[in-house]
Amino acid sequence: MKEDTIRLVRKAIKGNMTAYGELIAEYQVYLYKTAFLYVKNEADALDAVQECVTKGMLGIEKLREPRYFKTWITKILINCIRQDRKKAQTISLDEYVETGIENYIIEEKVDLYDAIDSLSGQYKAVVILFYFQELKIREISQILDIPEGSVKADLYRAKKQLRKWLTDGIHEKEEKRYAK
């Protein structure tokens, strides 16, 4: 983390809300993308980020180590999303096009996101944080409060499930296409 960012975090911890606002401005795209990958809809993603920012503002003084701000705020965001999902057990699946993955045709993207949605909560979290947000194993471990070995095992199992889901799905589509 940059020294300027660490200074901002220290100021925010001491109660400087302008510094907190600058931190949020710095991480807003990251937070939104993370939330969107979970909820697949703009309004819910924005709601989750807004709730996360509010909870972060109210609890920033509890952050002990400024260099872990990103990990801390990500953890808050994921908890906000999980709480919202418990409240409203249905999530709409809108068509989603991630700008960072332009190499895939839309159908393949939808298949990939459907496959990720089929994963259990823990597997889904590690896949999103590792592959889409490019966090390190150690950071994911801290965010999810699980050992690094568990993160690695979850990634392995999630990839195995994704591979099976995607290959089975491709075979089913080909069978339907040739049956016509």
Residue pairs with C-beta under 8 A, 6 or more apart in sequence:
1 66
1 67
1 69
1 70
5 23
5 26
5 69
6 66
6 67
8 19
8 20
8 22
8 23
8 26
9 19
9 23
9 63
9 66
9 67
9 69
10 66
11 18
11 19
12 19
12 20
12 23
12 60
13 60
13 61
13 63
13 66
14 61
15 61
17 57
20 56
20 57
20 60
23 69
24 31
24 53
24 56
27 70
27 73
28 49
30 70
30 133
31 49
31 52
31 53
31 73
31 74
31 77
32 45
32 46
32 49
33 132
33 133
34 74
34 77
34 78
34 128
34 129
34 132
34 133
35 44
35 45
35 46
35 48
35 49
35 52
35 77
35 81
36 42
36 45
36 96
37 98
37 116
37 128
37 132
37 133
38 45
38 48
38 78
38 81
38 124
38 128
39 45
39 48
39 81
39 84
39 91
40 91
40 92
40 93
40 94
40 96
40 113
40 117
41 91
41 92
41 94
42 94
44 84
44 91
47 84
48 77
48 80
48 81
48 84
49 77
51 80
51 84
52 73
52 76
52 77
52 80
55 76
55 80
56 72
56 73
56 76
59 76
63 69
63 72
68 142
70 139
71 139
71 142
71 143
74 129
74 133
74 135
74 139
74 143
75 142
75 143
75 144
78 125
78 143
78 144
82 121
85 91
93 114
93 117
95 106
95 110
96 109
96 110
96 113
97 106
97 109
98 109
98 132
100 132
101 109
104 112
111 166
111 169
111 170
112 162
112 166
114 169
115 162
115 165
115 166
115 169
116 124
116 127
116 128
116 162
117 124
118 161
118 165
119 127
119 158
119 161
119 162
122 144
122 146
122 154
123 154
123 157
123 158
123 161
124 158
125 140
125 144
126 140
126 144
126 151
126 154
126 155
126 158
127 155
127 158
127 159
127 162
129 135
129 139
129 140
129 143
129 144
130 137
130 140
130 151
130 155
135 143
137 148
137 151
137 152
138 148
140 151
141 147
141 148
141 150
141 151
144 151
146 154
